[in-house]
Amino acid sequence: MVKRERTPDATEDAKKRTRMPPKPATFNPIKVATVEAANAVDANPPFKQLMKGMENVIQNPEKGNCVVYWMRMTDLRLSDNRALSKASEKAKEDGVPVAALFVISPQDFIAHDRGARKIDFTLRNLRVIKEQLANLHIPLHTVTIMPRKKIPEKVLALVGSLGCKRMYANIEYEVDELRRDIKLCEVAAPLGIQVNLTHNRSVIEPGVLFAPSSGKAYAVYTPYRRLWVKTANEDLSHYLDEVAYPSANDASVRGSKLFVPLFDSEIPNFVEGFVLDEEDSKKMTQTWPEGEDKAREVLLRFLGTKARSTQLGAVDPLASGAQGVTKHNRVVKYDEDRDRADKDTTSRLSPYLSSGVLSIREVFRTTMDMFNLKKIDADGKTGASKWIQEIIWRDFYTDILASFPRVSMGRPFLEKFAGIVWENHQAPHDPNAAGNPDSDAEGLMRWKLGKTGVPIVDAAMRCINGMGWVHNRPRMIVAMYLTKHLMIDWRVGERYFMEKLIDGDLASNNGGWQWSASTGVDPCPYFRIFNPYNQSEKTDPSGDFIRHWVPELKQIRGPATSSPRDTHAMCGEFGSVIRPSKPPKAPGIASKFSSSSMHSEYSACSSSSESSNKSKMSAIKRWFGMD
């Protein structure tokens, strides 16, 4: 398709806001696998291979000089950390020290589209962890390894140089990481090193819950949730109990020639290719403070304080002025207020959960203690029950990732929709072009910058660009707008979210995008298309969210804040809201979407408003980059 010519201002905005830091040009991973490769990996999932391989690890290794815990990007904490707890327990039993290792793999960051904010958040948390471990006389050694295919050998070489015969780590469920750990087990056995891998990410780990009719993992959320609740309640101690905090090493370890270099190892300030500018770094540090103590306080505030209008936007979540209440706190009102983006209604815990800074088990324990619950209740009408329902989605998507690995290979879960011809950026043909601002067509660029002309879409995208996070409801709105209004491949949006969001998580992000595009597990019907105007009235009835992130509209009040018709009417020369020229079609598949239903809400606005004034017109011109 021929791309629309981009306006000069849009091009300039792209260079300023969207261009990612330069990354190593020599590494160009496959973003979208072939259908044959996806079918093959689904037929023999790496997760099952790893579980089988764990049965063949060396059983009775020598004691060794130490025990090594390999910390991953999804378990950045000391409390309630199963692999770390087991490593510490074994080290204490053997009378040897425990040491911690963290591997920085820039090629994995590129392969998973992780952005600078996510990497910065990881490094900030590692500095906190290094200090905490140092207080226990436990070293944390950070090492950068490239290429990523050499990680198992290089890690084992390092472990071997320490005289370690037992190492522990928590499982990551992405295809690449599972394959890495399979190779780790294979290479470790001949070296006499025992590899112990532990489930730690979910309350109920993948491979436990199956649909009785098929014997396979659930692909529909509601029956999964019901069995999840039943299974968890039948053995709450097993699924929710906290594991022991790591024990301190003997202080004499600091004098060991073997471990001194590990204690002296520093956490880098940045990773080349993933550097935040100074302004964004300060904003991320203020908005998302690092450390499990801060994460725990964010949780307690959600469970016990009242919503505040001052907490809208990129602000300190632990700012003073929080009012402790019992009956009208944020979680109590979650059932009725959870879709409100114009209020401080959600927990904002997602960055801490996706990076493992806070244990998901601790979230459940704290919530149940706060409300004196003896069992997990996800079917009630209370705010706490509704919140628990939402948290279980996290386990569901992790289960999908492990059981149907095609979804982490750029393939739709519903392969029958793989042949859809999207408006532009055909990911299967040019998977890497989506992240290059110079290749973006006008509609996509305006979507990224928050200049589509649809107020709620633009506010949500500017929120993502501004603070690395946005409420879940606006995520769905902008995802459906991209896929079902602009007809752009969902993988383009999935990738942009991962590059910008500080809570970027492959399982949940992919699940959300495929739900919106109607290509994934338990998706919304293909004919369900969000009307941004109606959605705006539901998620931002006051208009405060839009006015905060789209200051060009700050003088507009009432329903007009949400309506692209009304805002456009003030300046007739804008013409239509950005929209596609035709609906997508796939060979052998009827058109998924109705062009008339998709565009009826966004026809051209050629009439002028009687109440237009020059200041508002000027502001809206700036909104569209025309002033």
ZAMARGU-4260 file (C-alpha; in steps of 0.2 Angstrom, whole numbers, plus 5000, padded with zeros to 4 digits):
<rodrens>
0) 5000/5000/5000 | 5006/5018/4996 | 5009/5027/5013 | 5001/5044/5016 | 5014/5058/5015
5) 5019/5063/5033 | 5017/5081/5038 | 5034/5090/5043 | 5028/5092/5061 | 5024/5074/5063
10) 5041/5069/5056 | 5050/5081/5068 | 5039/5074/5083 | 5044/5057/5078 | 5063/5061/5079
15) 5061/5069/5096 | 5049/5057/5104 | 5048/5040/5096 | 5066/5036/5090 | 5073/5022/5101
20) 5092/5023/5106 | 5103/5015/5094 | 5105/4996/5096 | 5119/4984/5090 | 5116/4983/5071
25) 5124/4965/5070 | 5109/4957/5079 | 5093/4955/5069 | 5082/4942/5077 | 5067/4934/5069
30) 5052/4943/5076 | 5039/4932/5067 | 5041/4914/5065 | 5035/4904/5050 | 5019/4894/5053
35) 5029/4878/5051 | 5041/4883/5065 | 5026/4888/5076 | 5017/4872/5074 | 5033/4862/5078
40) 5036/4871/5094 | 5017/4870/5099 | 5018/4851/5096 | 5033/4849/5108 | 5033/4864/5119
45) 5050/4869/5127 | 5041/4870/5144 | 5037/4852/5143 | 5055/4848/5137 | 5062/4857/5152
50) 5051/4849/5164 | 5057/4832/5157 | 5075/4837/5157 | 5074/4842/5175 | 5072/4824/5179
55) 5089/4820/5172 | 5099/4833/5181 | 5114/4826/5191 | 5107/4820/5208 | 5121/4819/5220
60) 5134/4832/5216 | 5149/4836/5226 | 5147/4849/5240 | 5158/4862/5231 | 5164/4879/5237
65) 5148/4888/5236 | 5130/4888/5230 | 5125/4900/5216 | 5108/4908/5214 | 5105/4915/5196
70) 5093/4930/5198 | 5082/4933/5182 | 5073/4949/5176 | 5056/4943/5184 | 5062/4940/5202
75) 5070/4956/5207 | 5068/4954/5226 | 5074/4944/5242 | 5058/4941/5250 | 5047/4926/5246
80) 5059/4921/5232 | 5059/4902/5230 | 5075/4899/5221 | 5085/4911/5232 | 5077/4903/5248
85) 5082/4886/5242 | 5099/4891/5237 | 5102/4899/5254 | 5095/4884/5263 | 5106/4872/5254
90) 5122/4883/5257 | 5118/4884/5275 | 5116/4865/5276 | 5132/4862/5267 | 5142/4875/5277
95) 5146/4885/5262 | 5142/4903/5256 | 5129/4908/5244 | 5133/4920/5229 | 5120/4928/5218
100) 5123/4931/5199 | 5113/4942/5187 | 5116/4941/5168 | 5113/4956/5157 | 5109/4950/5139
105) 5107/4965/5127 | 5102/4953/5113 | 5088/4946/5123 | 5082/4964/5127 | 5082/4967/5108
110) 5073/4950/5104 | 5059/4954/5117 | 5058/4973/5112 | 5062/4978/5130 | 5064/4997/5131
115) 5076/5008/5140 | 5063/5011/5154 | 5061/4993/5158 | 5080/4991/5158 | 5083/5006/5169
120) 5070/5000/5181 | 5079/4983/5182 | 5096/4991/5185 | 5089/5003/5199 | 5081/4988/5208
125) 5097/4978/5206 | 5107/4992/5215 | 5094/4990/5230 | 5096/4971/5230 | 5115/4972/5229
130) 5115/4983/5245 | 5102/4972/5254 | 5113/4956/5250 | 5129/4965/5255 | 5121/4967/5272
135) 5120/4948/5273 | 5138/4946/5267 | 5131/4939/5250 | 5139/4945/5234 | 5129/4950/5219
140) 5139/4948/5203 | 5133/4956/5187 | 5140/4951/5170 | 5135/4956/5152 | 5135/4941/5140
145) 5134/4942/5121 | 5130/4933/5110 | 5115/4926/5120 | 5117/4909/5113 | 5133/4907/5123
150) 5125/4911/5140 | 5123/4893/5146 | 5142/4890/5143 | 5148/4906/5150 | 5137/4905/5165
155) 5143/4888/5169 | 5161/4893/5166 | 5159/4907/5179 | 5150/4895/5191 | 5164/4882/5189
160) 5177/4895/5192 | 5169/4897/5209 | 5170/4879/5213 | 5151/4878/5213 | 5142/4862/5211
165) 5124/4867/5214 | 5115/4882/5206 | 5097/4888/5208 | 5086/4899/5197 | 5067/4903/5195
170) 5059/4898/5178 | 5056/4911/5164 | 5042/4905/5152 | 5047/4913/5136 | 5052/4901/5122
175) 5070/4908/5121 | 5073/4907/5140 | 5066/4890/5141 | 5077/4884/5127 | 5092/4892/5136
180) 5088/4883/5152 | 5086/4866/5142 | 5104/4869/5136 | 5110/4874/5153 | 5104/4857/5160
185) 5112/4848/5146 | 5129/4856/5147 | 5129/4856/5167 | 5127/4838/5169 | 5144/4832/5162
190) 5152/4846/5172 | 5145/4838/5188 | 5134/4854/5192 | 5117/4852/5198 | 5104/4864/5190
195) 5088/4867/5201 | 5074/4877/5192 | 5059/4883/5202 | 5042/4890/5198 | 5041/4907/5206
200) 5031/4919/5194 | 5013/4913/5197 | 5002/4907/5211 | 4998/4891/5201 | 5012/4887/5189
205) 5009/4882/5171 | 5006/4863/5169 | 4994/4861/5183 | 4977/4866/5177 | 4970/4857/5162
210) 4953/4858/5153 | 4944/4841/5157 | 4937/4840/5139 | 4953/4841/5130 | 4967/4837/5143
215) 4976/4853/5137 | 4979/4870/5145 | 4964/4881/5146 | 4961/4894/5131 | 4946/4902/5139
220) 4948/4912/5155 | 4932/4910/5165 | 4933/4891/5167 | 4952/4893/5170 | 4948/4905/5184
225) 4935/4894/5192 | 4947/4879/5193 | 4961/4891/5198 | 4951/4896/5213 | 4946/4879/5218
230) 4963/4872/5216 | 4971/4886/5226 | 4958/4885/5240 | 4961/4866/5242 | 4979/4869/5247
235) 4982/4887/5251 | 4997/4884/5261 | 5006/4876/5246 | 5001/4890/5235 | 5002/4905/5246
240) 5014/4902/5260 | 5030/4913/5261 | 5047/4905/5259 | 5061/4909/5271 | 5071/4925/5269
245) 5090/4921/5264 | 5101/4918/5278 | 5117/4928/5280 | 5134/4921/5275 | 5148/4921/5288
250) 5157/4938/5288 | 5173/4929/5284 | 5168/4927/5266 | 5172/4945/5263 | 5190/4940/5265
255) 5190/4926/5252 | 5200/4929/5237 | 5187/4919/5227 | 5173/4931/5232 | 5181/4948/5234
260) 5179/4952/5215 | 5161/4947/5216 | 5158/4960/5230 | 5167/4973/5220 | 5157/4970/5205
265) 5146/4985/5201 | 5129/4987/5194 | 5131/4997/5178 | 5122/5014/5176 | 5115/5009/5159
270) 5116/4996/5145 | 5122/5003/5129 | 5108/5005/5117 | 5095/5007/5131 | 5099/5023/5139
275) 5086/5035/5146 | 5088/5054/5144 | 5091/5064/5160 | 5073/5071/5160 | 5065/5054/5157
280) 5076/5045/5170 | 5071/5058/5184 | 5053/5055/5179 | 5054/5036/5180 | 5063/5037/5196
285) 5050/5048/5204 | 5035/5039/5197 | 5041/5021/5199 | 5052/5021/5215 | 5063/5005/5216
290) 5064/4992/5229 | 5052/4979/5237 | 5049/4990/5252 | 5043/5004/5241 | 5032/4991/5231
295) 5025/4985/5247 | 5020/5002/5252 | 5012/5005/5235 | 5001/4989/5239 | 4996/4995/5256
300) 4991/5012/5250 | 4980/5004/5237 | 4972/4992/5250 | 4970/5006/5263 | 4969/5023/5257
305) 4956/5034/5248 | 4958/5039/5229 | 4966/5057/5227 | 4964/5068/5212 | 4982/5074/5214
310) 4988/5057/5209 | 4983/5058/5191 | 4998/5057/5179 | 5017/5055/5182 | 5018/5058/5201
315) 5026/5050/5216 | 5014/5035/5221 | 5020/5037/5239 | 5017/5056/5240 | 5012/5063/5257
320) 4993/5067/5260 | 4986/5049/5258 | 4971/5047/5269 | 4969/5030/5277 | 4951/5024/5276
325) 4942/5007/5279 | 4925/5008/5270 | 4929/5019/5255 | 4947/5015/5250 | 4953/5011/5232
330) 4951/4992/5233 | 4934/4993/5241 | 4928/5004/5227 | 4937/4994/5214 | 4922/4985/5207
335) 4913/5001/5202 | 4928/5012/5199 | 4941/5001/5191 | 4938/5007/5173 | 4940/5025/5178
340) 4956/5033/5171 | 4952/5050/5177 | 4954/5044/5195 | 4967/5036/5206 | 4957/5020/5206
345) 4970/5006/5202 | 4985/4999/5211 | 4999/5003/5199 | 5008/4988/5205 | 5010/4981/5187
350) 5029/4986/5186 | 5033/4978/5202 | 5024/4962/5198 | 5031/4960/5180 | 5048/4962/5187
355) 5046/4952/5202 | 5050/4966/5214 | 5034/4961/5224 | 5029/4943/5226 | 5012/4939/5219
360) 5009/4927/5234 | 5012/4942/5245 | 4999/4952/5236 | 4986/4938/5239 | 4991/4935/5258
365) 4991/4954/5262 | 4974/4956/5253 | 4966/4941/5262 | 4973/4947/5279 | 4967/4965/5276
370) 4949/4958/5273 | 4950/4943/5285 | 4947/4931/5271 | 4950/4912/5274 | 4948/4908/5256
375) 4951/4916/5240 | 4935/4924/5233 | 4935/4928/5215 | 4917/4927/5211 | 4910/4940/5224
380) 4904/4957/5220 | 4916/4966/5232 | 4930/4977/5226 | 4943/4964/5233 | 4935/4950/5223
385) 4935/4959/5207 | 4953/4964/5209 | 4957/4946/5213 | 4949/4941/5196 | 4960/4954/5187
390) 4976/4947/5195 | 4972/4929/5190 | 4973/4935/5172 | 4991/4936/5175 | 4993/4918/5179
395) 4981/4913/5164 | 4992/4922/5151 | 5008/4915/5159 | 5000/4898/5157 | 4996/4902/5139
400) 5014/4907/5136 | 5021/4891/5142 | 5008/4879/5134 | 5006/4888/5117 | 5023/4895/5114
405) 5018/4901/5096 | 5011/4917/5105 | 5029/4922/5110 | 5035/4919/5092 | 5025/4933/5083
410) 5011/4921/5078 | 4992/4923/5081 | 4985/4910/5093 | 4971/4908/5080 | 4982/4904/5065
415) 4967/4905/5053 | 4969/4924/5055 | 4987/4924/5050 | 4983/4928/5032 | 4974/4945/5036
420) 4980/4959/5025 | 4982/4973/5037 | 4982/4992/5031 | 5001/4993/5032 | 5017/4986/5041
425) 5014/4968/5037 | 5023/4961/5051 | 5026/4944/5043 | 5035/4952/5028 | 5044/4966/5037
430) 5044/4962/5055 | 5058/4974/5060 | 5051/4989/5051 | 5038/4992/5064 | 5050/5000/5076
435) 5058/5012/5064 | 5050/5029/5065 | 5056/5033/5047 | 5046/5018/5040 | 5029/5023/5049
440) 5015/5029/5039 | 5005/5044/5044 | 4991/5035/5053 | 5003/5024/5064 | 5015/5039/5068
445) 5000/5050/5074 | 4994/5035/5084 | 5011/5033/5092 | 5012/5052/5096 | 4995/5054/5102
450) 4989/5065/5088 | 4975/5055/5080 | 4962/5068/5083 | 4952/5056/5095 | 4954/5063/5112
455) 4954/5047/5123 | 4966/5038/5111 | 4978/5053/5111 | 4977/5055/5130 | 4981/5037/5132
460) 4996/5036/5120 | 5003/5052/5128 | 5001/5044/5145 | 5011/5029/5139 | 5024/5040/5131
465) 5025/5052/5146 | 5025/5040/5161 | 5028/5022/5154 | 5011/5016/5160 | 4993/5018/5157
470) 4977/5011/5165 | 4971/4994/5157 | 4955/5001/5150 | 4964/5014/5139 | 4976/5001/5134
475) 4962/4991/5126 | 4954/5007/5118 | 4971/5011/5109 | 4974/4993/5104 | 4957/4991/5096
480) 4958/5008/5088 | 4975/5003/5080 | 4969/4986/5074 | 4951/4989/5070 | 4950/5007/5065
485) 4967/5010/5058 | 4968/4992/5052 | 4986/4990/5057 | 4994/4974/5062 | 4993/4971/5081
490) 5011/4966/5082 | 5016/4984/5078 | 5006/4990/5093 | 5012/4975/5104 | 5030/4980/5100
495) 5028/4998/5103 | 5020/4995/5120 | 5035/4984/5125 | 5047/4997/5120 | 5038/5011/5130
500) 5030/5002/5145 | 5039/5000/5161 | 5028/4986/5165 | 5031/4977/5148 | 5028/4959/5150
505) 5027/4947/5135 | 5013/4936/5142 | 5001/4949/5147 | 5005/4962/5133 | 5003/4948/5120
510) 4987/4942/5128 | 4980/4960/5128 | 4984/4964/5110 | 4978/4947/5103 | 4962/4949/5113
515) 4959/4967/5105 | 4963/4960/5088 | 4952/4945/5090 | 4966/4933/5085 | 4971/4926/5103
520) 4964/4915/5117 | 4947/4920/5123 | 4946/4935/5112 | 4933/4948/5110 | 4922/4943/5095
525) 4929/4950/5078 | 4914/4961/5076 | 4916/4969/5093 | 4924/4986/5089 | 4926/4999/5103
530) 4918/5016/5100 | 4931/5028/5107 | 4918/5041/5111 | 4907/5029/5121 | 4923/5021/5129
535) 4929/5039/5133 | 4913/5043/5142 | 4915/5027/5153 | 4933/5028/5157 | 4935/5047/5158
540) 4917/5054/5162 | 4925/5070/5170 | 4937/5073/5155 | 4951/5076/5168 | 4962/5062/5160
545) 4960/5069/5143 | 4963/5087/5149 | 4978/5082/5159 | 4987/5073/5144 | 4980/5083/5130
550) 4982/5101/5136 | 4976/5108/5120 | 4959/5103/5126 | 4960/5110/5143 | 4947/5124/5140
555) 4934/5112/5134 | 4921/5105/5147 | 4908/5092/5147 | 4904/5078/5134 | 4914/5088/5120
560) 4930/5083/5129 | 4928/5065/5123 | 4920/5069/5105 | 4932/5071/5090 | 4917/5078/5081
565) 4915/5092/5093 | 4934/5096/5094 | 4935/5095/5076 | 4920/5106/5073 | 4930/5121/5080
570) 4942/5120/5066 | 4934/5114/5050 | 4950/5113/5040 | 4956/5098/5048 | 4944/5086/5039
575) 4943/5068/5044 | 4950/5060/5059 | 4965/5049/5054 | 4957/5033/5048 | 4961/5019/5035
580) 4955/5018/5017 | 4949/5000/5017 | 4945/4986/5029 | 4958/4971/5030 | 4955/4956/5020
585) 4962/4939/5020 | 4963/4926/5007 | 4949/4913/5009 | 4942/4923/5024 | 4928/4935/5024
590) 4932/4953/5028 | 4933/4953/5047 | 4926/4970/5050 | 4912/4981/5043 | 4919/4997/5035
595) 4903/5006/5038 | 4902/5001/5057 | 4920/5006/5059 | 4920/5023/5051 | 4902/5029/5055
600) 4908/5037/5071 | 4922/5046/5063 | 4916/5054/5047 | 4923/5070/5041 | 4918/5086/5052
605) 4916/5100/5039 | 4904/5110/5049 | 4910/5125/5060 | 4906/5128/5078 | 4896/5144/5083
610) 4906/5144/5099 | 4923/5142/5092 | 4936/5155/5098 | 4953/5158/5092 | 4963/5152/5107
615) 4954/5135/5106 | 4957/5134/5088 | 4975/5138/5090 | 4977/5124/5103 | 4968/5111/5092
620) 4980/5116/5078 | 4995/5113/5089 | 4987/5096/5094 | 4988/5091/5075 | 5005/5099/5073
625) 4998/5112/5061 | 5002/5128/5071
</rodrens>
